[in-house]
Amino acid sequence: MDIIITDREGKVHELSAEPGWSLMEVIREAGMPIKAECGGFCACATCHIYLDDGWIDRVPSANEEEAELLDMAFDIEKNSRLCCQITMTSELDGLRATLAPDEL
């Protein structure tokens, strides 16, 4: 399955995603600049992304832990998510998202 990620410079990348991987793992494995300091344990907000509008309602909602971390992140929008909390499934084939600005 494929996903489309726009980097911080506006360049669009088509990435292959394996079912069961987190979106963060897919982005990191592709060598894109995402910190993901906690390694996907929902303990930081350094894998912040923006889901494209057409995907907001198609991706499972953030749990309470993720929502609390997003409250502490920078440049939050209505479509903000932590990509470590999005598990790739066949329903997410074609997912589009943009890397949020780097916090530092």
MMTF fields as JSON, N, C-alpha, C and O atoms, coordinates in Angstrom:
{
  "mmtfVersion": "1.0.0",
  "mmtfProducer": "UNKNOWN",
  "numBonds": 415,
  "numAtoms": 416,
  "numGroups": 104,
  "numChains": 1,
  "numModels": 1,
  "chainsPerModel": [1],
  "groupsPerChain": [104],
  "chainIdList": ["A"],
  "bondAtomList": [4, 2, 8, 6, 12, 10, 16, 14, 20, 18, 24, 22, 28, 26, 32, 30, 36, 34, 40, 38, 44, 42, 48, 46, 52, 50, 56, 54, 60, 58, 64, 62, 68, 66, 72, 70, 76, 74, 80, 78, 84, 82, 88, 86, 92, 90, 96, 94, 100, 98, 104, 102, 108, 106, 112, 110, 116, 114, 120, 118, 124, 122, 128, 126, 132, 130, 136, 134, 140, 138, 144, 142, 148, 146, 152, 150, 156, 154, 160, 158, 164, 162, 168, 166, 172, 170, 176, 174, 180, 178, 184, 182, 188, 186, 192, 190, 196, 194, 200, 198, 204, 202, 208, 206, 212, 210, 216, 214, 220, 218, 224, 222, 228, 226, 232, 230, 236, 234, 240, 238, 244, 242, 248, 246, 252, 250, 256, 254, 260, 258, 264, 262, 268, 266, 272, 270, 276, 274, 280, 278, 284, 282, 288, 286, 292, 290, 296, 294, 300, 298, 304, 302, 308, 306, 312, 310, 316, 314, 320, 318, 324, 322, 328, 326, 332, 330, 336, 334, 340, 338, 344, 342, 348, 346, 352, 350, 356, 354, 360, 358, 364, 362, 368, 366, 372, 370, 376, 374, 380, 378, 384, 382, 388, 386, 392, 390, 396, 394, 400, 398, 404, 402, 408, 406, 412, 410],
  "bondOrderList": [1, 1, 1, 1, 1, 1, 1, 1, 1, 1, 1, 1, 1, 1, 1, 1, 1, 1, 1, 1, 1, 1, 1, 1, 1, 1, 1, 1, 1, 1, 1, 1, 1, 1, 1, 1, 1, 1, 1, 1, 1, 1, 1, 1, 1, 1, 1, 1, 1, 1, 1, 1, 1, 1, 1, 1, 1, 1, 1, 1, 1, 1, 1, 1, 1, 1, 1, 1, 1, 1, 1, 1, 1, 1, 1, 1, 1, 1, 1, 1, 1, 1, 1, 1, 1, 1, 1, 1, 1, 1, 1, 1, 1, 1, 1, 1, 1, 1, 1, 1, 1, 1, 1],
  "groupList": [{"groupName": "MET", "atomNameList": ["N", "CA", "C", "O"], "elementList": ["N", "C", "C", "O"], "formalChargeList": [0, 0, 0, 0], "bondAtomList": [1, 0, 2, 1, 3, 2], "bondOrderList": [1, 1, 2], "singleLetterCode": "M", "chemCompType": "L-PEPTIDE LINKING"}, {"groupName": "ASP", "atomNameList": ["N", "CA", "C", "O"], "elementList": ["N", "C", "C", "O"], "formalChargeList": [0, 0, 0, 0], "bondAtomList": [1, 0, 2, 1, 3, 2], "bondOrderList": [1, 1, 2], "singleLetterCode": "D", "chemCompType": "L-PEPTIDE LINKING"}, {"groupName": "ILE", "atomNameList": ["N", "CA", "C", "O"], "elementList": ["N", "C", "C", "O"], "formalChargeList": [0, 0, 0, 0], "bondAtomList": [1, 0, 2, 1, 3, 2], "bondOrderList": [1, 1, 2], "singleLetterCode": "I", "chemCompType": "L-PEPTIDE LINKING"}, {"groupName": "THR", "atomNameList": ["N", "CA", "C", "O"], "elementList": ["N", "C", "C", "O"], "formalChargeList": [0, 0, 0, 0], "bondAtomList": [1, 0, 2, 1, 3, 2], "bondOrderList": [1, 1, 2], "singleLetterCode": "T", "chemCompType": "L-PEPTIDE LINKING"}, {"groupName": "ARG", "atomNameList": ["N", "CA", "C", "O"], "elementList": ["N", "C", "C", "O"], "formalChargeList": [0, 0, 0, 0], "bondAtomList": [1, 0, 2, 1, 3, 2], "bondOrderList": [1, 1, 2], "singleLetterCode": "R", "chemCompType": "L-PEPTIDE LINKING"}, {"groupName": "GLU", "atomNameList": ["N", "CA", "C", "O"], "elementList": ["N", "C", "C", "O"], "formalChargeList": [0, 0, 0, 0], "bondAtomList": [1, 0, 2, 1, 3, 2], "bondOrderList": [1, 1, 2], "singleLetterCode": "E", "chemCompType": "L-PEPTIDE LINKING"}, {"groupName": "GLY", "atomNameList": ["N", "CA", "C", "O"], "elementList": ["N", "C", "C", "O"], "formalChargeList": [0, 0, 0, 0], "bondAtomList": [1, 0, 2, 1, 3, 2], "bondOrderList": [1, 1, 2], "singleLetterCode": "G", "chemCompType": "PEPTIDE LINKING"}, {"groupName": "LYS", "atomNameList": ["N", "CA", "C", "O"], "elementList": ["N", "C", "C", "O"], "formalChargeList": [0, 0, 0, 0], "bondAtomList": [1, 0, 2, 1, 3, 2], "bondOrderList": [1, 1, 2], "singleLetterCode": "K", "chemCompType": "L-PEPTIDE LINKING"}, {"groupName": "VAL", "atomNameList": ["N", "CA", "C", "O"], "elementList": ["N", "C", "C", "O"], "formalChargeList": [0, 0, 0, 0], "bondAtomList": [1, 0, 2, 1, 3, 2], "bondOrderList": [1, 1, 2], "singleLetterCode": "V", "chemCompType": "L-PEPTIDE LINKING"}, {"groupName": "HIS", "atomNameList": ["N", "CA", "C", "O"], "elementList": ["N", "C", "C", "O"], "formalChargeList": [0, 0, 0, 0], "bondAtomList": [1, 0, 2, 1, 3, 2], "bondOrderList": [1, 1, 2], "singleLetterCode": "H", "chemCompType": "L-PEPTIDE LINKING"}, {"groupName": "LEU", "atomNameList": ["N", "CA", "C", "O"], "elementList": ["N", "C", "C", "O"], "formalChargeList": [0, 0, 0, 0], "bondAtomList": [1, 0, 2, 1, 3, 2], "bondOrderList": [1, 1, 2], "singleLetterCode": "L", "chemCompType": "L-PEPTIDE LINKING"}, {"groupName": "SER", "atomNameList": ["N", "CA", "C", "O"], "elementList": ["N", "C", "C", "O"], "formalChargeList": [0, 0, 0, 0], "bondAtomList": [1, 0, 2, 1, 3, 2], "bondOrderList": [1, 1, 2], "singleLetterCode": "S", "chemCompType": "L-PEPTIDE LINKING"}, {"groupName": "ALA", "atomNameList": ["N", "CA", "C", "O"], "elementList": ["N", "C", "C", "O"], "formalChargeList": [0, 0, 0, 0], "bondAtomList": [1, 0, 2, 1, 3, 2], "bondOrderList": [1, 1, 2], "singleLetterCode": "A", "chemCompType": "L-PEPTIDE LINKING"}, {"groupName": "PRO", "atomNameList": ["N", "CA", "C", "O"], "elementList": ["N", "C", "C", "O"], "formalChargeList": [0, 0, 0, 0], "bondAtomList": [1, 0, 2, 1, 3, 2], "bondOrderList": [1, 1, 2], "singleLetterCode": "P", "chemCompType": "L-PEPTIDE LINKING"}, {"groupName": "TRP", "atomNameList": ["N", "CA", "C", "O"], "elementList": ["N", "C", "C", "O"], "formalChargeList": [0, 0, 0, 0], "bondAtomList": [1, 0, 2, 1, 3, 2], "bondOrderList": [1, 1, 2], "singleLetterCode": "W", "chemCompType": "L-PEPTIDE LINKING"}, {"groupName": "CYS", "atomNameList": ["N", "CA", "C", "O"], "elementList": ["N", "C", "C", "O"], "formalChargeList": [0, 0, 0, 0], "bondAtomList": [1, 0, 2, 1, 3, 2], "bondOrderList": [1, 1, 2], "singleLetterCode": "C", "chemCompType": "L-PEPTIDE LINKING"}, {"groupName": "PHE", "atomNameList": ["N", "CA", "C", "O"], "elementList": ["N", "C", "C", "O"], "formalChargeList": [0, 0, 0, 0], "bondAtomList": [1, 0, 2, 1, 3, 2], "bondOrderList": [1, 1, 2], "singleLetterCode": "F", "chemCompType": "L-PEPTIDE LINKING"}, {"groupName": "TYR", "atomNameList": ["N", "CA", "C", "O"], "elementList": ["N", "C", "C", "O"], "formalChargeList": [0, 0, 0, 0], "bondAtomList": [1, 0, 2, 1, 3, 2], "bondOrderList": [1, 1, 2], "singleLetterCode": "Y", "chemCompType": "L-PEPTIDE LINKING"}, {"groupName": "ASN", "atomNameList": ["N", "CA", "C", "O"], "elementList": ["N", "C", "C", "O"], "formalChargeList": [0, 0, 0, 0], "bondAtomList": [1, 0, 2, 1, 3, 2], "bondOrderList": [1, 1, 2], "singleLetterCode": "N", "chemCompType": "L-PEPTIDE LINKING"}, {"groupName": "GLN", "atomNameList": ["N", "CA", "C", "O"], "elementList": ["N", "C", "C", "O"], "formalChargeList": [0, 0, 0, 0], "bondAtomList": [1, 0, 2, 1, 3, 2], "bondOrderList": [1, 1, 2], "singleLetterCode": "Q", "chemCompType": "L-PEPTIDE LINKING"}],
  "groupTypeList": [0, 1, 2, 2, 2, 3, 1, 4, 5, 6, 7, 8, 9, 5, 10, 11, 12, 5, 13, 6, 14, 11, 10, 0, 5, 8, 2, 4, 5, 12, 6, 0, 13, 2, 7, 12, 5, 15, 6, 6, 16, 15, 12, 15, 12, 3, 15, 9, 2, 17, 10, 1, 1, 6, 14, 2, 1, 4, 8, 13, 11, 12, 18, 5, 5, 5, 12, 5, 10, 10, 1, 0, 12, 16, 1, 2, 5, 7, 18, 11, 4, 10, 15, 15, 19, 2, 3, 0, 3, 11, 5, 10, 1, 6, 10, 4, 12, 3, 10, 12, 13, 1, 5, 10],
  "groupIdList": [1, 2, 3, 4, 5, 6, 7, 8, 9, 10, 11, 12, 13, 14, 15, 16, 17, 18, 19, 20, 21, 22, 23, 24, 25, 26, 27, 28, 29, 30, 31, 32, 33, 34, 35, 36, 37, 38, 39, 40, 41, 42, 43, 44, 45, 46, 47, 48, 49, 50, 51, 52, 53, 54, 55, 56, 57, 58, 59, 60, 61, 62, 63, 64, 65, 66, 67, 68, 69, 70, 71, 72, 73, 74, 75, 76, 77, 78, 79, 80, 81, 82, 83, 84, 85, 86, 87, 88, 89, 90, 91, 92, 93, 94, 95, 96, 97, 98, 99, 100, 101, 102, 103, 104],
  "secStructList": [7, 3, 3, 3, 3, 3, 7, 6, 6, 1, 7, 3, 3, 3, 3, 3, 7, 7, 6, 6, 1, 5, 2, 2, 2, 2, 2, 2, 2, 6, 6, 7, 7, 7, 7, 7, 6, 6, 1, 1, 1, 1, 1, 7, 1, 6, 6, 3, 3, 3, 3, 7, 4, 4, 4, 6, 6, 6, 1, 7, 7, 7, 7, 2, 2, 2, 2, 2, 2, 2, 2, 2, 1, 1, 1, 7, 7, 6, 6, 3, 3, 3, 4, 4, 4, 7, 5, 7, 7, 4, 4, 4, 6, 6, 7, 3, 3, 3, 3, 7, 7, 7, 7, 7],
  "xCoordList": [0.843, 0.0, 0.888, 2.021, 0.373, 1.153, 0.548, -0.666, 1.417, 0.989, 1.751, 2.805, 1.214, 1.821, 2.149, 1.261, 3.433, 3.875, 4.531, 5.396, 4.111, 4.73, 5.707, 5.346, 6.955, 7.96, 7.851, 6.989, 8.707, 8.639, 8.98, 8.674, 9.602, 9.927, 8.854, 8.953, 7.836, 6.756, 6.937, 6.107, 8.007, 8.238, 7.362, 7.25, 6.745, 5.835, 6.594, 7.339, 6.388, 7.054, 5.996, 5.089, 6.109, 5.239, 6.013, 7.086, 5.457, 6.13, 5.308, 4.079, 5.993, 5.312, 5.143, 6.068, 3.964, 3.661, 3.262, 2.506, 3.772, 3.42, 2.287, 2.354, 1.253, 0.194, 0.787, 1.673, 0.29, 0.752, 1.844, 2.05, 2.543, 3.555, 2.849, 1.738, 3.485, 2.943, 3.347, 4.342, 2.586, 2.926, 4.295, 5.039, 4.632, 5.946, 7.054, 8.068, 6.88, 7.891, 8.085, 9.214, 6.999, 7.075, 7.865, 8.744, 7.544, 8.216, 9.693, 10.549, 9.987, 11.379, 12.177, 13.32, 11.591, 12.264, 12.608, 13.59, 11.794, 12.041, 13.143, 13.524, 13.655, 14.738, 14.283, 15.091, 13.002, 12.501, 12.841, 12.995, 12.958, 13.403, 12.301, 11.662, 12.099, 11.149, 11.896, 12.54, 11.809, 12.593, 12.112, 12.894, 10.846, 10.286, 11.183, 11.59, 11.481, 12.451, 12.104, 13.0, 10.817, 10.45, 10.34, 10.091, 10.523, 10.49, 9.101, 8.963, 8.088, 6.727, 5.922, 4.901, 6.359, 5.661, 4.697, 4.234, 4.391, 3.454, 3.892, 3.098, 5.195, 5.748, 6.341, 6.884, 6.238, 6.712, 5.789, 4.806, 6.085, 5.268, 6.152, 5.826, 7.276, 8.238, 7.952, 8.786, 6.795, 6.371, 5.051, 4.206, 4.904, 3.702, 3.551, 4.49, 2.363, 2.036, 0.675, -0.055, 0.35, -0.983, -1.597, -1.035, -2.736, -3.466, -4.129, -4.639, -4.13, -4.877, -6.358, -6.821, -7.093, -8.499, -9.331, -10.179, -9.116, -9.903, -9.652, -10.375, -8.628, -8.261, -8.587, -8.503, -8.949, -9.182, -10.21, -9.983, -11.325, -12.39, -12.184, -12.939, -11.172, -10.933, -9.905, -9.793, -9.158, -8.151, -8.775, -9.436, -8.587, -9.143, -8.739, -7.622, -9.654, -9.425, -8.285, -7.957, -7.687, -6.617, -7.181, -8.292, -6.387, -6.801, -6.436, -5.827, -6.796, -6.582, -5.102, -4.736, -4.257, -2.819, -2.233, -1.455, -2.612, -2.136, -2.656, -1.905, -3.923, -4.511, -3.78, -3.568, -3.396, -2.659, -1.293, -0.869, -0.598, 0.705, 0.567, 1.394, -0.457, -0.673, -0.945, -0.576, -1.585, -1.834, -0.536, -0.531, 0.558, 1.844, 2.743, 3.815, 2.323, 3.141, 2.97, 2.073, 3.854, 3.815, 3.027, 2.893, 2.509, 1.852, 0.731, 0.618, -0.092, -1.201, -2.329, -2.669, -2.892, -4.039, -5.115, -4.874, -6.305, -7.411, -7.088, -7.686, -6.143, -5.777, -4.45, -3.854, -3.989, -2.736, -2.891, -3.909, -1.866, -1.804, -0.353, 0.564, -0.158, 1.158, 1.178, 0.372, 2.108, 2.057, 2.459, 2.241, 3.039, 3.346, 2.065, 2.085, 0.972, -0.292, -1.242, -2.387, -0.77, -1.584, -1.003, 0.104, -1.76, -1.329, -1.833, -3.012, -0.923, -1.263, -2.137, -1.815, -3.237, -4.155, -4.514, -4.233, -5.124, -5.514, -6.477, -6.517, -7.246, -8.173, -7.44, -8.032, -6.164, -5.392, -4.522, -3.675, -4.727, -4.006, -4.31, -5.474, -3.269, -3.432, -3.415, -3.55, -3.25, -3.216, -2.292, -1.219, -2.716, -1.914, -1.731, -2.68, -0.478, -0.166, 1.056, 1.788, 1.256, 2.367, 3.122, 2.506, 4.443, 5.232, 5.027, 5.102, 4.768, 4.63, 6.005, 7.027, 6.027, 7.326, 8.129, 7.569, 9.444, 10.324, 10.255, 10.252, 10.2, 10.038, 11.27, 11.154, 12.444, 13.669, 14.295, 15.334],
  "yCoordList": [-1.17, 0.0, 1.232, 1.192, 2.317, 3.535, 4.668, 4.736, 5.56, 6.777, 7.944, 7.757, 9.13, 10.336, 11.262, 11.672, 11.587, 12.466, 13.695, 13.579, 14.871, 16.119, 16.536, 16.621, 16.799, 17.19, 18.681, 19.381, 19.146, 20.534, 21.565, 22.747, 21.133, 22.034, 22.002, 22.721, 21.171, 21.083, 20.01, 19.882, 19.236, 18.146, 16.958, 16.597, 16.358, 15.236, 13.925, 13.767, 12.982, 11.679, 10.58, 10.6, 9.632, 8.456, 7.335, 6.943, 6.824, 5.807, 4.521, 4.558, 3.402, 2.117, 1.854, 2.061, 1.399, 1.152, -0.306, -0.863, -0.903, -2.28, -2.267, -1.519, -3.078, -3.173, -3.553, -4.403, -2.918, -3.191, -2.241, -2.089, -1.604, -0.62, 0.664, 0.938, 1.443, 2.767, 3.695, 3.452, 4.742, 5.731, 6.336, 6.653, 6.497, 7.011, 6.087, 6.563, 4.787, 3.829, 3.919, 3.851, 4.07, 4.181, 5.429, 5.371, 6.551, 7.817, 7.747, 8.167, 7.227, 7.131, 6.166, 6.456, 5.026, 4.031, 4.597, 4.187, 5.538, 6.173, 7.231, 7.812, 7.481, 8.443, 9.885, 10.799, 10.097, 11.463, 12.045, 11.3, 13.368, 14.01, 14.114, 15.155, 13.042, 13.048, 12.546, 11.498, 13.291, 12.938, 11.656, 10.727, 11.602, 10.42, 9.982, 8.823, 10.919, 10.693, 9.54, 8.862, 9.311, 8.248, 6.89, 5.88, 6.862, 5.593, 5.029, 3.857, 5.823, 5.37, 4.98, 4.303, 5.393, 5.019, 6.081, 6.005, 7.066, 8.139, 8.833, 9.049, 9.179, 9.85, 11.216, 11.898, 11.611, 12.93, 13.382, 12.704, 14.481, 14.937, 15.25, 16.119, 14.538, 14.837, 14.086, 14.081, 13.459, 12.832, 13.459, 12.795, 14.731, 15.496, 15.651, 16.034, 15.35, 15.517, 16.185, 16.327, 16.59, 17.085, 16.128, 15.914, 15.554, 14.727, 15.633, 16.695, 15.231, 15.976, 15.904, 14.923, 16.953, 17.06, 15.823, 15.437, 15.202, 14.041, 12.81, 11.82, 12.862, 11.691, 11.841, 10.866, 13.012, 13.255, 12.282, 11.694, 12.11, 11.241, 9.767, 8.91, 9.472, 8.083, 7.389, 6.163, 8.18, 7.64, 7.579, 8.534, 6.489, 6.421, 7.642, 8.146, 8.101, 9.291, 9.104, 7.983, 10.218, 10.201, 9.753, 10.122, 8.946, 8.575, 9.71, 10.696, 9.582, 10.641, 10.971, 12.141, 9.953, 10.155, 10.98, 11.907, 10.635, 11.38, 12.816, 13.754, 12.991, 14.336, 15.216, 16.402, 14.65, 15.419, 15.844, 16.974, 14.96, 15.315, 16.372, 17.28, 16.269, 17.278, 18.648, 19.67, 18.676, 19.949, 20.67, 21.892, 19.935, 20.526, 20.777, 21.367, 20.34, 20.489, 21.885, 22.636, 22.212, 23.495, 23.377, 22.287, 24.501, 24.584, 23.568, 22.937, 23.418, 22.467, 23.006, 24.188, 22.115, 22.421, 21.379, 20.405, 21.581, 20.629, 19.245, 18.251, 19.188, 17.924, 17.371, 16.496, 17.873, 17.407, 16.012, 15.689, 15.196, 13.866, 13.521, 14.127, 12.538, 11.946, 10.693, 9.784, 10.649, 9.537, 8.206, 7.162, 8.212, 6.942, 6.238, 5.046, 6.965, 6.413, 6.01, 5.637, 6.083, 5.682, 4.386, 4.37, 3.312, 2.009, 1.828, 2.029, 1.446, 1.288, 0.045, -1.049, 0.245, -0.831, -0.621, 0.436, -1.609, -1.475, -0.313, 0.265, 0.032, 1.159, 2.494, 3.484, 2.526, 3.765, 3.851, 4.737, 2.936, 2.998, 4.338, 4.704, 5.06, 6.367, 7.533, 8.687, 7.242, 8.287, 9.422, 9.194, 10.648, 11.839, 12.625, 12.849, 13.043, 13.817, 14.698, 14.488, 15.679, 16.612, 16.645, 16.679, 16.637, 16.766, 18.147, 19.147, 18.206, 19.494, 20.144, 19.465, 21.472, 22.138, 21.522, 21.074, 21.505, 21.001, 21.945, 23.165, 21.386, 22.211, 23.023, 24.036, 22.615, 23.343, 23.971, 24.622],
  "zCoordList": [0.0, 0.0, 0.0, 0.481, -0.537, -0.659, 0.15, 0.344, 0.62, 1.299, 0.679, 0.071, 0.837, 0.296, 1.464, 2.213, 1.61, 2.692, 2.073, 1.206, 2.528, 2.106, 3.19, 4.364, 2.788, 3.778, 4.115, 3.585, 4.975, 5.456, 4.388, 4.546, 3.315, 2.205, 1.115, 0.121, 1.303, 0.329, -0.725, -1.625, -0.629, -1.586, -1.213, -0.042, -2.22, -2.02, -2.225, -3.192, -1.289, -1.325, -1.311, -0.479, -2.223, -2.205, -1.533, -1.992, -0.438, 0.36, 0.375, 0.333, 0.436, 0.609, 2.092, 2.878, 2.472, 3.879, 4.068, 3.273, 5.112, 5.466, 6.492, 7.467, 6.292, 7.299, 8.655, 8.743, 9.693, 11.055, 11.524, 12.727, 10.599, 10.985, 11.389, 10.933, 12.234, 12.518, 11.383, 10.7, 11.184, 10.175, 10.467, 9.539, 11.73, 12.122, 11.631, 11.122, 11.773, 11.314, 9.798, 9.31, 9.063, 7.61, 7.216, 6.357, 7.85, 7.544, 7.908, 7.129, 9.071, 9.528, 8.654, 8.299, 8.306, 7.473, 6.093, 5.475, 5.619, 4.32, 4.4, 3.383, 5.611, 5.777, 5.828, 5.667, 6.05, 6.14, 7.509, 8.477, 7.598, 8.839, 9.904, 10.055, 10.615, 11.727, 12.954, 12.908, 14.047, 15.235, 15.896, 16.095, 16.233, 16.901, 18.054, 18.138, 18.929, 20.007, 20.94, 21.442, 21.177, 22.116, 21.43, 22.087, 20.126, 19.408, 19.184, 18.834, 19.373, 19.097, 20.314, 20.189, 21.484, 22.72, 23.227, 24.365, 22.399, 22.754, 24.043, 24.959, 24.081, 25.258, 24.909, 25.777, 23.649, 23.225, 22.089, 21.789, 21.478, 20.346, 19.147, 18.338, 19.033, 17.972, 16.673, 15.767, 16.576, 15.318, 14.853, 14.253, 15.143, 14.822, 13.309, 12.612, 12.823, 11.408, 11.286, 12.267, 10.074, 9.733, 8.727, 7.653, 9.06, 8.108, 7.078, 7.432, 5.811, 4.81, 5.165, 5.746, 4.81, 5.202, 4.883, 5.688, 3.75, 3.368, 4.22, 4.11, 5.071, 5.882, 7.36, 8.106, 7.791, 9.225, 9.798, 10.856, 9.114, 9.614, 9.264, 9.723, 8.459, 8.049, 8.938, 8.931, 9.699, 10.613, 12.003, 12.413, 12.738, 14.097, 14.928, 14.81, 15.76, 16.576, 17.561, 17.949, 17.959, 18.957, 20.305, 20.685, 21.018, 22.372, 23.329, 22.913, 24.584, 25.571, 25.739, 25.845, 25.765, 25.934, 24.779, 25.002, 23.559, 22.402, 22.435, 22.167, 22.76, 22.818, 23.831, 23.578, 24.97, 25.987, 25.47, 25.71, 24.767, 24.205, 23.122, 23.036, 22.3, 21.267, 21.876, 21.297, 23.036, 23.72, 24.067, 24.215, 24.196, 24.562, 23.35, 23.49, 22.176, 20.969, 20.379, 20.761, 19.435, 18.745, 17.447, 16.89, 16.971, 15.657, 15.474, 14.424, 16.501, 16.467, 15.586, 15.632, 14.792, 13.94, 14.21, 14.923, 13.641, 13.845, 13.294, 13.704, 12.367, 11.732, 12.256, 11.629, 13.392, 13.986, 14.576, 15.188, 14.381, 14.972, 15.253, 14.698, 16.124, 16.323, 15.466, 15.661, 14.512, 13.552, 14.163, 13.547, 15.358, 16.018, 16.472, 16.778, 16.516, 16.999, 15.876, 16.13, 14.646, 13.494, 12.936, 12.399, 13.068, 12.574, 11.152, 10.861, 10.28, 8.879, 8.671, 9.135, 7.969, 7.587, 6.116, 5.551, 5.509, 4.103, 3.891, 2.804, 4.905, 4.803, 4.666, 4.236, 5.026, 4.953, 3.7, 3.591, 2.763, 1.497, 0.823, 0.657, 0.44, -0.185, 0.797, 0.39, 2.083, 3.116, 2.71, 2.151, 2.995, 2.717, 4.005, 4.757, 4.247, 5.441, 5.165, 4.197, 6.032, 5.924, 7.246, 8.311, 7.188, 8.412, 9.0, 8.287, 10.297, 10.991, 11.106, 11.012, 11.312, 11.474, 12.609, 13.609, 12.445, 13.474, 14.676, 14.511, 15.868, 17.065, 17.413, 18.103, 16.961, 17.309, 16.099, 16.21]
}
